[in-house]
Amino acid sequence: MEEPGLGLPSINTTAAGSLYFTILDLVKWDSALASGRILSKASYDQIWSPVRLTSDSLHPYGFGWSLSPVNGRRAVSHPGGWQGFNNYIARYIDDRLTVILLSNLSPDNPGKIAQAVAAIYVPALAERVPHNMPDRERSFKPVVESLFGKPGTFNLDLFVGDYREKAKSGLSSNLSVLNTFGPVQSIEMVGYDPGKNGTTLRYRVRYKAGSRIATINLTKSGEISFFSSTAE
């Protein structure tokens, strides 16, 4: 799977992405992971556990896997893209189901497609449309608008220190994508999940053309340790 955003042919000879697979290669890889024979159980648990940052906050990424539970069921995934094509693998661990997407287009949200396919086999994985709820963090709304409306002007000091460099790269990528949707029209909270390591906020951000669901993880001290958005 190729790491998104790496577009230099000069790195084709390295393994920092730039690896070419057929669908059968990926099926064999998934089968090897499912067998549990390659690594110890402790190693698999570490691979699929959130990383702890030096700030002691948690980031929803393991060793090469995004941790993306679906409707309370365990799931891990990763996207990729390289010179005109995109790919995505989603492993729904609790349901012993894997969906692999290979595309020669650039779908805005391959994860959404993968989940729709998964729901055909396991209806409990079907996407649930988030409903608006009372805003539990009203003072945070201007931050959301800046982050997902004008990422080029966002204050990096609001991020956890060891996440700032990655966030800077993500903001740059978001800028080119979000510019195609036009200005933000409204922001509504659709999720509020406090936990022992911080709080996860979710918002529906409506643009002139379309809407996206934004996710932000806050540490106990109120710093941002993770952010993302997906097409609705």
SULFEN-V434185 format. One record per backbone hydrogen bond with DSSP energy under -0.5 kcal/mol. CO is the residue of the C=O (numbers start at 0). NH is the residue of the N-H. If there is no record, write none. Layout:
# SULFEN-V434185
co=CO nh=NH
co=CO nh=NH
This chain:
# SULFEN-V434185
co=2 nh=5
co=4 nh=6
co=6 nh=8
co=7 nh=10
co=8 nh=11
co=10 nh=13
co=14 nh=16
co=21 nh=25
co=22 nh=26
co=23 nh=27
co=24 nh=28
co=25 nh=29
co=26 nh=30
co=27 nh=31
co=28 nh=32
co=29 nh=33
co=30 nh=34
co=31 nh=35
co=31 nh=36
co=31 nh=37
co=32 nh=35
co=39 nh=43
co=40 nh=44
co=41 nh=45
co=42 nh=46
co=43 nh=47
co=45 nh=48
co=46 nh=62
co=50 nh=52
co=50 nh=58
co=52 nh=55
co=56 nh=52
co=58 nh=50
co=58 nh=60
co=59 nh=66
co=60 nh=50
co=61 nh=63
co=64 nh=61
co=65 nh=67
co=65 nh=76
co=68 nh=70
co=69 nh=72
co=72 nh=69
co=73 nh=93
co=74 nh=67
co=75 nh=90
co=76 nh=65
co=77 nh=88
co=79 nh=86
co=81 nh=84
co=84 nh=81
co=85 nh=102
co=86 nh=79
co=87 nh=100
co=88 nh=77
co=89 nh=91
co=89 nh=98
co=90 nh=75
co=90 nh=92
co=91 nh=94
co=91 nh=95
co=91 nh=96
co=92 nh=95
co=96 nh=91
co=98 nh=89
co=99 nh=101
co=100 nh=87
co=102 nh=85
co=106 nh=109
co=108 nh=111
co=108 nh=112
co=109 nh=113
co=110 nh=114
co=111 nh=115
co=112 nh=116
co=113 nh=117
co=114 nh=118
co=115 nh=119
co=116 nh=119
co=116 nh=120
co=117 nh=120
co=117 nh=121
co=121 nh=124
co=122 nh=125
co=126 nh=128
co=127 nh=129
co=133 nh=135
co=136 nh=139
co=137 nh=140
co=139 nh=142
co=139 nh=143
co=140 nh=144
co=141 nh=145
co=142 nh=146
co=143 nh=147
co=144 nh=148
co=144 nh=149
co=145 nh=149
co=149 nh=152
co=150 nh=153
co=153 nh=155
co=154 nh=157
co=155 nh=158
co=157 nh=223
co=159 nh=162
co=159 nh=163
co=160 nh=163
co=162 nh=166
co=163 nh=167
co=164 nh=168
co=165 nh=169
co=166 nh=170
co=167 nh=171
co=168 nh=172
co=169 nh=173
co=170 nh=174
co=171 nh=175
co=172 nh=176
co=173 nh=177
co=174 nh=178
co=176 nh=179
co=177 nh=180
co=177 nh=181
co=180 nh=208
co=182 nh=207
co=185 nh=205
co=187 nh=203
co=188 nh=132
co=190 nh=201
co=192 nh=199
co=194 nh=197
co=196 nh=219
co=197 nh=194
co=198 nh=200
co=198 nh=217
co=199 nh=192
co=200 nh=215
co=201 nh=189
co=201 nh=190
co=202 nh=204
co=202 nh=213
co=203 nh=187
co=203 nh=205
co=204 nh=211
co=205 nh=184
co=205 nh=185
co=209 nh=206
co=210 nh=231
co=211 nh=204
co=211 nh=213
co=212 nh=229
co=213 nh=202
co=214 nh=227
co=215 nh=200
co=215 nh=217
co=216 nh=224
co=216 nh=225
co=217 nh=198
co=218 nh=221
co=222 nh=218
co=222 nh=224
co=223 nh=159
co=225 nh=216
co=227 nh=214
co=229 nh=212
